[in-house]
Structures are given as structure tokens and as C-alpha cells.
């Protein structure tokens, strides 16, 4: 691989990372990820846990699905979401745990 190819590859990685951080820059989306850390949840379960309106949660879930962060399956009238890539969990937990530590608080997330 040439220096130019390495540089272009690094630029592509940085752009993809920036896209991921941009997608996760919304508090509701981070809260969704933290809820899904413990496993698959229905939209109804997410609504109860997040205390956010259904249209708002659906919009965020759709964006996360299109970006490949979450996957979904339908069972009857229910739609269930789960994390599609475990690295998303690792990044979110690491950042949120560090922020909570800096604030002198404990991050309360469901156990995996």
C-alpha cells in the first residue's frame, strides 16, 4: 500500500467515525443505545423506559436503523430493536461511564 492509499484509507476511517459520533450526538439516541445494552427491546418497552413520545423515538430508531447501528425484527404488530454492532455499546458505555465518573455519579445501565 502506498502512502497515498494509507492516507486515503485513514481519511475514510475518520469520516466514518465522525458520522458515527454525529449520529450518537443526540441524547435520546444515546439513551436508546444504553437501553439496548441489555438486549433486544420492543418499541413499547423503549417508550416506557425513555419517557419520550412515540413519533420521536420512532424517528430516532429509523435513523439508527438506516445507519446500521441497530437491527430490527417484527413479531406480529410489535417491532423489536437490538444493537447491530457491539462496538457501538463499547464506545457509548466508555464515554458515558467516563462522563459519569467525572461528575462523581454512577452510570445506571441495565446489566448485559
C-alpha positions as CSV (number, residue, x, y, z in Angstrom):
1,X,0.0,0.0,0.0
2,X,1.4,3.4,-0.9
3,X,1.5,6.4,1.4
4,X,-1.3,8.0,-0.6
5,X,-3.5,4.9,-0.2
6,X,-2.8,4.7,3.5
7,X,-3.7,8.4,3.9
8,X,-7.0,7.9,1.9
9,X,-7.9,4.9,4.0
10,X,-7.2,6.8,7.2
11,X,-9.4,9.7,5.9
12,X,-12.2,7.3,5.2
13,X,-12.0,5.8,8.7
14,X,-12.0,9.2,10.3
15,X,-15.0,10.2,8.2
16,X,-16.9,7.1,9.2
17,X,-16.0,7.6,12.9
18,X,-17.3,11.2,12.6
19,X,-20.5,10.0,11.1
20,X,-21.0,7.6,14.0
21,X,-20.3,10.2,16.6
22,X,-22.6,12.6,14.8
23,X,-25.4,10.0,14.9
24,X,-24.8,9.4,18.6
25,X,-24.6,13.1,19.5
26,X,-28.3,13.2,20.3
27,X,-29.2,12.4,24.0
28,X,-32.2,10.3,23.0
29,X,-30.1,8.1,20.7
30,X,-27.6,7.6,23.5
31,X,-30.3,6.6,25.9
32,X,-31.7,4.2,23.3
33,X,-28.3,2.5,23.0
34,X,-27.9,2.3,26.8
35,X,-31.4,0.7,27.0
36,X,-30.5,-1.8,24.3
37,X,-27.2,-2.7,26.0
38,X,-29.1,-5.4,28.0
39,X,-30.6,-6.9,24.8
40,X,-33.5,-6.6,22.4
41,X,-36.4,-4.4,23.3
42,X,-39.8,-3.6,21.7
43,X,-40.7,-0.1,20.8
44,X,-43.2,-0.2,23.6
45,X,-40.6,-1.1,26.2
46,X,-38.3,1.7,24.9
47,X,-41.2,4.2,25.2
48,X,-41.8,3.3,28.8
49,X,-38.1,3.4,29.7
50,X,-37.3,6.6,27.8
51,X,-40.5,8.6,28.6
52,X,-40.3,10.2,25.2
53,X,-43.2,10.4,22.6
54,X,-43.6,7.6,20.1
55,X,-43.0,9.7,17.0
56,X,-39.8,11.0,18.5
57,X,-38.5,7.5,19.4
58,X,-39.6,6.1,16.0
59,X,-37.7,8.8,14.2
60,X,-34.5,8.2,16.1
61,X,-34.8,4.4,15.7
62,X,-35.3,4.8,12.0
63,X,-32.2,6.9,11.6
64,X,-30.2,4.4,13.7
65,X,-31.5,1.5,11.7
66,X,-30.6,3.2,8.3
67,X,-27.1,3.8,9.6
68,X,-26.7,0.2,10.7
69,X,-26.4,0.8,14.4
70,X,-29.5,-1.2,15.3
71,X,-31.3,-4.0,13.6
72,X,-35.0,-4.8,13.9
73,X,-37.4,-7.6,13.6
74,X,-41.2,-7.7,13.5
75,X,-43.3,-10.1,15.5
76,X,-47.0,-9.5,14.9
77,X,-47.7,-5.8,15.5
78,X,-44.6,-5.4,17.6
79,X,-41.2,-4.2,16.4
80,X,-38.1,-5.2,18.3
81,X,-34.7,-3.5,18.1
82,X,-31.3,-4.6,19.1
83,X,-27.8,-3.3,18.7
84,X,-26.3,-4.4,15.4
85,X,-22.7,-3.8,16.2
86,X,-21.3,-4.4,19.7
87,X,-18.6,-1.8,19.2
88,X,-21.3,0.8,19.5
89,X,-22.1,-0.4,23.0
90,X,-18.4,-0.3,24.0
91,X,-18.0,3.3,22.7
92,X,-21.2,4.6,24.3
93,X,-20.5,2.9,27.7
94,X,-16.9,4.1,27.8
95,X,-17.8,7.7,27.1
96,X,-20.9,7.8,29.3
97,X,-19.1,6.0,32.2
98,X,-16.2,8.5,32.0
99,X,-18.6,11.4,32.0
100,X,-20.5,10.0,34.9
101,X,-17.2,9.4,36.8
102,X,-16.1,13.0,36.1
103,X,-19.4,14.1,37.5
104,X,-19.0,11.9,40.6
105,X,-22.0,9.8,39.6
106,X,-22.6,6.2,38.7
107,X,-23.9,5.4,35.3
108,X,-27.0,3.4,35.7
109,X,-27.4,1.0,32.8
110,X,-29.2,-2.3,32.6
111,X,-26.9,-5.3,33.1
112,X,-26.0,-7.1,29.9
